Amino acid sequence: MSAALERPHGKLDLFVSFTLLALQGFGGVLAVAQRELVERKRWLTPLQFAEDWAVAQTLPGPNVVNLALMIGGRYFGLGGALSALAGLLLAPVALVLVLAWTVSGFTNQVLVQQVLRGMGAVAAGLIMATGLKMMSTFAQNPLGRERCLLFALATFVAVAILRIPLAVVLLVLGTASCVWTWSRLRDKP
């Protein structure tokens, strides 16, 4: 499948692609990033995206910024990383500043608050849909589909139901899954 992968044409392609990606997402671009980078641009396979996204989540800072830096750096070094980062941040920051200035007098309006709440729900739904789509990569994981689902379910229960802080859950379950995966990889011929 890697033979079918394409690559960005240059730093300008990275900049434009990440600008368009950023302008499509509000409150998070995970769903858009997966669709654009895997399905539309074909710069990554679904498994590569899942692996890169996992690494991006463990690094400090916003996940999508880390992903942009990794992809840009992979293809064009530091210049590519900076091009992807600039594309990801430049237009959205300008847009947010203009919007903040424009609606600053309306923030106490009930309708504005309800619209923002609805946009948050849409962003959460897109993230859930992408998470479900990324579950197809579980079969290729060294732990296998069932163990990956077990870790996903345990994480959901710990955070959403038991209200255990995410940092604690990541430390415990993340460490356990890494150790288990390492032991399975070590035992493979």
WODAQUI-V423109 format. One record per run of one state. SS is the DSSP state (H for helix, E for strand, C for the rest). FROM is the first residue (numbers start at 1). TO is the last residue. If there is no record, write none. Layout:
# WODAQUI-V423109
ss: <SS:SS>
from: <FROM:FROM>
to: <TO:TO>
This chain:
# WODAQUI-V423109
ss: <C:H:C:H:C:H:C:H:C:H:C:H:C:H:C:H:C>
from: <1:2:5:11:25:30:41:46:59:63:104:110:141:145:162:166:188>
to: <1:4:10:24:29:40:45:58:62:103:109:140:144:161:165:187:189>
